[in-house]
């Protein structure tokens, strides 16, 4: 199920829970969850859905882990972010 489908079925879906979950947790809770949509979302899209998005867990995920969960993961948005953008999204981010 894609993020948009989840949101359509549950307009009150709290994306915070998704943002805080590891990729393996997401897969375990929903074997049909299409993680590709989540991975394709830009940081700005994620923060628009949730201004309290905690980027730290996302940053801790290795590229190998991301690739394993989504071979089509588009890392370009993540790579384009400046350190100041990362810090703005999470002042406690340990860079």
N, C-alpha and C positions, 0 to 999 in steps of 0.2 A: 504494500500500500504506500502510495507516495505521500509526502508531507501535505500536498494540496488536498489529496483525498481525505487524509486524517482531519485536516482543518475543516473540510466541508462536512464531514460526519460529526465533528465535534467543534463547533465554533468557539468553544471556550477552552480549547486545547492550550495548555500552558507549555510553551516551547522551552521554558526554563528547565523542565524536567528532562527534556531531550538533550538540551545543551550540556547538562551536568552528567549525563550518562555516558559511559564508555561505548565504543562501537560494539564491543562484544555484549555488553548489557542490552543495548538496543536490539541486537540480533536475537538474543536469548528471549527477550520479552515479546518480540514479534518477528517470527520467522518470515513473515510476508512483508515486513517493512522494507520499502525500497530506499535504501540508504543513499543511493545515488543522488536523489533530489536534495537530501540534506548536505551531501558533500559538495554538490554543485552550487549551493547557496553561497553568495559572497558574504564576507564578514558584515558588510553594511546591511544586507538583507536580514541576517540573523539578528543584528542589534536593533533593526527596525521592529522586528517581531518581539524582541526582548531587550530593553535597554540595560537590563541587569545581566546580560549574557556573560558567563564566566569563561573567558577564553583560555584560562590556564590548563584545564584538562585537555582541550583541543591541542594546545601547544605541546603537551606531554606525549601525545600519541606519535609514535614513530611513523615515518613515511611507509615503512614496510607494513605496519599494522593497517594503515589507511588503505594501502594498495590491496592488501589481502581482503579487506571488507568491501572495497569498491575499486575494481580494476580501472574504472573510468573516472576516478577521482580527479577533479581539476584543481590542481594546487596553485594555479596562476594567481588567483585573488589573494590567497594567503601569502604568497611570495612577494606580491607587489606592495603589501602593507609595510609602512615605515615603522620604525621602532616607536615613534611618537604615537602613531595610530594604535599600535598594540598596547602601549601603556595607557592610552586614553580609554580603551575598552576594558582594561583591567589594571588599575594602578598598582596592584599587588603582584603583577606578573613578574616572575623571577627570570630575567633575561640575563 
